[in-house]
Amino acid sequence: MNDLPFCVFKRSNRPCYFVLFKDQSGKYINKPVSTRKKTEKEAKQIAFEWYRNGIPQKETVVKISDLALQDVARNIKTENEASVFLAEMRKQGIMKSYVINNTPQAQVFTKFLLDFWVWDSSPYVKEKLRKKHGLHKTHCIKQGQAVIRFWQPFFKERYLGEITAADIDDFINYMGDMDLSASRKNVVIKAGFKALRWAFSKGMIDTDPTRGHLLFSGDKAKRQILTPMTAGAIFRTSWKNASAKLGNMLAAVTGMRSGEILALRFQDLGTDCLYVEHSWNRMDKLKLTKTNDARTVEVPFPDVMNSLIKLAKLNPWGVTPNSFIFWGQNDKDAPMSDKHFIKGLRTALTEIGYTEQEAKKYLFHGWRHFYTAYMINKVGKKLVKSQTGHKTDVMVSLYSEHETEGDRELIQAASRETFAAILPNKPKMLVFKKETFAQTACG
């Protein structure tokens, strides 16, 4: 029986003795080391020395306990065994992260981000669409562009499983040096945050490195909205593009998004309202609204409704229930370009005395703020949101789904009181000249 913490032996084809050390449990560590001694006595002497002080290597000294760990590592055969071993190392704070080959964690992080935002193949996108969440292709493309421009140069070829909270903190600091607005920086950061949080929720990574981080704060550029007096002035001036004028009027008195206006079809026209069920953009084509919810928008202005009907009937592709009201000249399946809306608005502003630089401060989207600002105190948040389709909290969304008696009348009365003065008072209001309309009103 060998009571020594090691044994020395000689191999038949070697002149020197080898030593096998025992681990703490008394089991031999399967890593024989040559003592380079030719007698058993000398071999034991060197083995005792190594047992006390460690085995000298070229640039370091290997302790016997290190040999035991190496032996454990060599005997790991499965990914699960490797995970147990490495997880314990991380738990003890010896290592920050680890990546096991042939696992989701072993993919290049930035490639994972890019794949995450690919519309046609992303599991995340498919899940969102399957569960009827609002998501558009243009958003995914822009997020992918943010990954290419900002995330790729920073993380390069690092793996998904090795990204830590400290790495994310470094990236946020990196974004802090960019000459971008706070809101733009946050959009870029969220392109990665959403992907990492989804990966954590699916068990692809063991921890969520995005938790606990603060995004950038800063005053947003104040949205410029027109006064009712100015709105009235621009709608009383002449516009080269009659359909652009009508689109701006409609946005002013309803707060509708440009994509929702472009998506309007003949079948969406009510007597004194519009049935808003879709939105349009060049990438996604005709899609559900931003919130996926249809709504009825009150338009208590007969001249506006009549102008919509007149415009729809001028459609050179024919008038059907599915034909666009704001039709395009080059494609029967697409409406006009939304660029006409903003170009017409800014041109009208210069016509009433604004400089081009001042006019550029105004966006078509500002009509949503215009409508909200002048209606909120008259009908309250619930009814305003029922018209604009805004959703900022669960309870407001829940209540806005249910009309109560008198809601329509209240909205229409408030709309007439608020916006009637900004609309032209001529009976025809808008004159569409068929022979010249295609040159000025089409996308």
Number of C-alpha atoms within 10 A of each C-alpha: 3 6 7 12 16 19 17 19 17 16 9 7 6 11 12 17 22 23 19 18 25 20 19 12 6 12 12 17 20 17 14 16 14 17 22 14 16 14 14 16 12 13 23 21 13 16 25 14 12 18 17 10 13 18 18 11 8 5 6 9 13 14 15 20 16 13 20 20 13 14 16 13 14 10 12 14 9 8 13 11 13 15 15 11 14 19 18 13 15 13 11 10 10 11 12 15 17 18 18 14 10 9 12 18 22 17 17 17 24 22 17 19 24 23 17 24 25 17 19 10 11 17 14 18 20 13 11 13 13 9 9 12 13 14 19 19 18 14 14 19 16 15 23 22 16 20 22 16 12 17 22 17 11 17 17 12 13 16 19 24 21 18 23 16 17 13 15 19 16 13 16 19 11 12 21 15 9 11 9 11 16 17 16 13 21 18 16 21 23 16 22 25 19 15 18 24 18 16 21 16 13 10 12 17 21 14 18 17 20 22 11 9 12 10 14 15 11 8 8 9 8 7 13 16 20 15 12 17 10 14 23 18 17 24 21 17 13 12 19 14 20 19 27 25 24 22 24 25 22 21 23 25 27 26 26 22 22 24 21 20 23 24 29 27 25 20 14 18 17 14 12 15 19 21 16 23 20 23 21 23 20 13 11 14 17 20 18 21 22 21 13 16 13 16 18 17 23 21 21 22 19 13 18 22 20 16 19 22 14 15 24 21 18 18 21 13 16 12 15 13 10 14 22 28 27 29 30 21 18 12 11 15 14 21 28 23 19 20 12 19 21 21 17 21 24 22 18 23 23 16 16 13 10 14 13 13 10 12 19 17 13 18 16 22 19 19 26 20 18 22 23 21 13 16 23 15 11 17 16 12 15 20 23 22 20 24 20 20 24 18 15 9 8 9 10 16 16 11 14 21 15 11 12 10 8 8 15 17 12 13 23 18 14 19 22 14 12 16 20 16 13 20 21 19 11 9 8 12 16 22 12 18 11 12 7 10 17 18 12 15 23 19 18
